[in-house]
Amino acid sequence: MAAERPGASVQLRGTVVVDVPVGAPAEATAPGAETSVLDLDERKRSVLRAIVTQYVATGQPVGSAHVVEAARLEVSAATVRSDMGALEELGLITQPHTSAGRVPTDRGYRWFVDDLRNAPVLDTRQREVIAELLGSARDVEDLLARTTNVLSQLTRLVSLVISPAIATSRLRLVELVTLGPLTALLLLVADTGRVEKHTVELPVGGDERDLDRVRTILADRLVGRRFGDVATVVRQLADEAPSDLRPLVRAVADAASEVREDRVHQVFVGGQSTLADDVSLQRDELGRLLQLLEERETLARMLEETVEGPEHGSPTVRIGEENALEDLRTTSLVAQRYRLVSSGSLGVLGPTRMDYGSALATVRAVSDELQRTLDALAEHG
């Protein structure tokens, strides 16, 4: 399915977000993911580029006469057929039917991506739309949800965004908010912008002055600590607190026990409906892929493993068989890191017949704008 680029009419849609634990890698790193560009002569390069771009645009096998026209070659169709035979021997294209033209293989797509000499970029209006939509986010969580929506809307592909790890983030604010005579809210805000709220069942006999004292204790001992340490530290405070405050601090400790270190990443997924339009997917392949998109723990591990490397680098592309997960081997993934205290990742997932230039440009532009907006939120937050 060729990616389309809408203009200023981009609108936000629903996004699914869940928390997932992160542990050992789901599978080994995909083999052969960094194939170097083959040494093809200029005409064969033009022929292969034409086959890839035309097949992405139409979904139909590309014949020699069409290649001559699309690549504006001053040679005969017979000469192009000879070049196509050589490319087929190299495993870069294949002939799906005896009488049909050629289509790219995974290796052919890899050559095409590696051969993109000039990094594709979005036009000015598209970048303005991205900046407008992300810049109006209320907080970090809203920003990441908007990022997911923007990616899927601009590329017409499935979008994936994973948040930085909670366990490595630190508390910026802790507060106890009175809700009623025997109920309060434990509010925890991380330096990543993540907010957690937990209900505290207050003991009978306390008053607002006790709550003020406990607020001060919590702020002194928790602000700046790792998010994953909250439950342990509050349990210790319950043992150390003055005797008249221990029932109240123990109630807070009970609520804080729900803050678990294994709640490491949030995973935002958008654009799943685009897969239904992909005619290249068989029904069973589509079913397995949709099921995989519900397995957020696996997605988080996969995306993290795919973009191992520095933040602000170029997007990483995994094509077909390069993907470690078997259910992703009919798809391609374009992903990039961003940073907010610790690393997060974003990307798009779609058929191997995707517009790689558009996907690369969009992921790069959205990642850049996301980073700018995160930096601005951190500066003013």
TIPA-698497 format. One record per residue (C-alpha): residue in one letter; x, y, z. Coordinates in steps of 0.1 Angstrom, whole numbers, padded with zeros to 4 digits, always signed. Each point is the difference from the previous one (the first is absolute). Layout:
aXYZ/...
This chain:
m+0000+0000+0000/a+0015+0033-0010/a+0002+0026+0027/e-0020+0031-0006/r+0009+0034+0013/p-0030+0021+0011/g+0004+0037+0005/a-0013+0023+0027/s-0032-0021+0005/v+0017-0024+0024/q-0023-0007+0030/l+0006-0020+0031/r-0016-0034+0005/g-0002-0026+0028/t+0032-0016+0012/v+0005-0030+0022/v+0025+0002+0029/v+0010-0025+0026/d+0027-0006+0025/v+0023-0029-0006/p+0029-0017+0019/v+0033-0003-0018/g+0023-0029+0006/a+0023-0022-0021/p-0001+0004-0038/a-0029-0018-0017/e+0023-0015-0027/a+0035+0004-0012/t+0010+0030-0021/a-0011-0004-0036/p+0027-0012-0024/g+0011+0018-0031/a-0016+0033+0010/e+0028+0022-0012/t+0005-0011-0036/s+0025+0023-0019/v-0009+0014-0034/l+0009-0023-0028/d+0024+0013-0027/l-0025+0004-0028/d+0007+0020-0031/e-0021+0032-0004/r-0025-0015-0024/k-0008-0030+0021/r-0003+0024+0030/s-0026+0020-0020/v-0018-0032-0010/l-0003-0012+0036/r-0010+0034+0013/a-0028+0001-0027/i-0012-0035+0009/v-0002+0008+0037/t-0017+0034-0004/q-0025-0012-0025/y-0008-0031+0019/v-0005+0020+0032/a-0023+0024-0019/t-0021-0025-0018/g+0003-0034+0017/q+0004-0016-0035/p+0031-0018-0014/v+0020+0023-0021/g+0009-0009-0036/s+0030+0011-0020/a-0019+0025-0022/h-0014+0017+0031/v+0036+0002+0014/v+0013+0017-0031/e-0028+0026+0002/a+0002+0005+0038/a+0038+0002+0001/r+0002+0020-0033/l+0026-0024-0013/e+0013+0004-0035/v+0003-0037-0006/s-0023-0027-0013/a-0024-0021+0021/a+0021-0030-0010/t+0031+0016+0016/v-0020+0007+0032/r-0012-0036+0000/s+0036-0011+0000/d+0008+0023+0029/m-0031-0013+0018/g+0013-0035-0004/a+0033+0010+0016/l-0018+0016+0029/e-0021-0031+0004/e+0032-0022+0002/l+0012+0023+0028/g-0032-0006+0019/l-0011+0036-0002/i-0032-0006-0020/t-0022-0030-0008/q-0026-0010-0026/p-0033-0010+0018/h-0015-0015-0032/t+0015-0012-0033/s-0016+0027-0021/a+0002+0028+0027/g+0025+0027+0006/r+0022+0002+0030/v-0004+0009+0037/p+0026+0009+0026/t+0012-0026+0025/d+0009+0009+0036/r+0036+0003-0012/g-0011+0023-0028/y-0018+0023+0025/r+0031+0000+0022/w+0021+0011-0029/f-0025+0027-0008/v+0000+0013+0035/d+0038-0001+0003/d+0003+0018-0034/l-0021+0030+0010/r+0027+0025-0005/n-0018+0031+0011/a-0019-0003+0033/p-0037+0006-0008/v-0016+0029+0017/l-0036+0011+0005/d-0012+0033-0015/t-0003+0031+0021/r-0038-0002+0004/q+0001-0036+0013/r+0027+0009+0025/e-0022+0029+0011/v-0029-0023+0006/i+0022-0023+0021/a+0012+0029+0021/e-0035+0013+0005/l-0015-0033+0011/l+0029-0010+0023/g+0005+0035+0013/s-0035+0002+0014/a+0004-0031+0022/r-0010+0004+0037/d+0027-0022+0014/v+0024-0027-0009/e-0025-0028-0001/d-0023+0020-0022/l+0031+0009-0022/l+0009-0037-0005/a-0036-0008-0009/r-0001+0028-0025/t+0033-0012-0014/t-0015-0034-0007/n-0030+0016-0017/v+0021+0023-0022/l+0023-0029-0011/s-0029-0022-0011/q-0020+0029-0016/l+0030+0012-0021/t+0012-0034-0011/r-0032-0021+0000/l+0020-0026+0018/v-0002-0015+0035/s+0018+0023+0025/l+0018-0010+0031/v+0014+0022+0028/i+0015-0013+0033/s+0006+0023+0029/p+0033+0002+0019/a+0003-0025+0028/i-0018+0009+0032/a+0025-0019+0021/t+0028+0023-0011/s-0020+0032+0003/r+0000+0020+0032/l-0028+0016+0021/r-0004+0037-0005/l-0031+0004+0021/v-0018-0019+0028/e-0033+0012+0015/l-0028-0012+0022/v-0034+0015-0011/t-0029-0003+0024/l-0031-0015-0016/g-0022-0005+0030/p+0001-0007+0038/l+0016-0034-0005/t+0014+0002-0035/a+0029+0017-0017/l+0018-0002-0033/l+0038-0008-0002/l+0012+0019-0031/l+0034-0008-0015/v+0015+0019-0029/a+0032-0012-0017/d+0026+0022-0018/t-0012-0017-0032/g-0034+0016+0005/r-0016-0033+0010/v-0028+0004+0027/e-0012-0028+0023/k-0029+0003+0024/h-0008-0025+0028/t-0029+0001+0025/v+0010+0001+0037/e-0024-0013+0026/l+0006+0024+0030/p-0001-0013+0035/v-0027+0013+0024/g+0011+0028+0023/g+0025+0019-0022/d-0003+0036-0010/e+0013+0024-0026/r+0031+0009+0022/d+0010-0037-0001/l-0004+0000-0038/d+0022+0031-0002/r+0027-0017+0020/v-0001-0031-0021/r+0001+0021-0032/t+0032+0016+0012/i+0016-0034+0009/l-0010-0015-0034/a+0014+0030-0019/d+0033+0000+0019/r+0006-0037-0005/l-0015-0007-0034/v+0006+0030-0023/g+0030-0009-0022/r-0002-0037+0007/r-0005-0026-0027/f-0036-0007-0008/g+0006-0037+0005/d+0012+0007+0036/v-0032+0016+0012/a-0017-0030+0016/t+0032-0011+0019/v+0007+0035+0013/v-0035+0006+0012/r+0000-0034+0018/q+0031+0011+0018/l-0015+0033+0009/a-0030-0019+0016/d+0025-0016+0024/e+0019+0031+0007/a-0028+0025+0004/p-0010+0015+0034/s-0024-0023+0017/d-0030+0023-0004/l+0005+0001-0038/r+0007-0036-0006/p-0036-0011-0008/l-0002+0028-0026/v+0034-0008-0015/r-0009-0037-0001/a-0032+0009-0019/v+0021+0019-0025/a+0024-0029-0002/d-0029-0023-0009/a-0010+0023-0029/a+0037+0004-0011/s+0003-0038-0002/e-0019+0002-0033/v+0030+0019-0015/r+0020-0029-0015/e+0034+0002-0015/d-0010-0024-0027/r-0024+0026-0015/v+0028+0012-0022/h-0014+0012-0033/q-0032+0013-0014/v-0007-0011-0035/f-0022+0021-0023/v-0013-0016-0032/g-0020+0017-0027/g-0012-0007-0036/q-0007-0037+0004/s-0029+0004-0025/t+0024+0007-0028/l+0010-0036+0000/a-0034-0010-0013/d+0007+0019-0032/d+0032-0019-0007/v-0008-0025-0027/s+0034-0016+0003/l-0008-0015+0033/q-0017-0034+0001/r-0029-0003+0025/d+0020-0022+0024/e+0030+0024-0002/l-0023+0029+0007/g-0015-0018+0030/r+0034-0008+0015/l+0012+0035-0006/l-0031+0016+0017/q+0005-0024+0029/l+0036+0010+0003/l-0010+0037+0002/e-0019-0010+0031/e+0031-0015+0016/r+0014+0033+0012/e+0029-0015+0020/t+0013-0017-0031/l-0004+0032-0020/a+0019+0020+0025/r+0029-0025+0000/m+0000-0002-0038/l+0001+0038-0005/e+0027+0005+0026/e+0021-0028-0016/t-0005+0014-0035/v+0013+0035+0008/e+0030-0009+0022/g+0023+0030-0005/p+0003+0037+0009/e-0029+0024+0002/h-0004+0026-0028/g+0016-0024-0025/s-0016-0011-0033/p-0030-0022+0000/t+0006-0037-0001/v-0018-0022-0026/r-0008-0037+0004/i-0014-0016-0032/g-0019-0033-0001/e+0023-0029+0009/e+0023+0024+0019/n-0026+0002+0028/a+0007-0024+0029/l-0036-0007+0006/e-0015-0025-0024/d-0034+0017-0002/l+0017+0032-0012/r+0018-0015-0029/t-0026+0011-0025/t+0004+0036+0013/s+0026+0028+0003/l+0008+0022+0029/v+0014+0035+0000/a+0010+0012+0035/q+0020+0026+0018/r+0010+0009+0036/y-0009+0031+0019/r+0011+0010+0035/l-0018+0012+0031/v+0021-0008+0031/s+0005-0034-0015/s-0005-0014-0035/g-0034-0006-0017/s-0007-0011-0035/l-0025+0007-0028/g-0007-0015-0034/v-0023-0012-0027/l-0009-0036-0010/g-0015-0010-0033/p+0003-0023-0030/t+0034-0004-0016/r-0016+0018-0030/m+0001+0033+0018/d+0012+0034-0011/y+0033-0001+0018/g+0010+0035-0010/s-0032+0014+0015/a+0002-0022+0031/l+0036+0010+0007/a-0007+0037-0005/t-0031-0001+0023/v+0017-0020+0028/r+0029+0023-0001/a-0021+0032+0000/v-0024-0012+0027/s+0029-0012+0022/d+0017+0034-0004/e-0031+0019+0009/l-0008-0023+0029/q+0035+0006+0014/r-0004+0038-0003/t-0034-0001+0017/l+0013-0023+0028/d+0029+0024+0006/a-0024+0029+0002/l-0022-0018+0024/a+0029-0009+0022/e+0013+0036-0001/h-0034+0014+0011/g-0010-0028+0022/
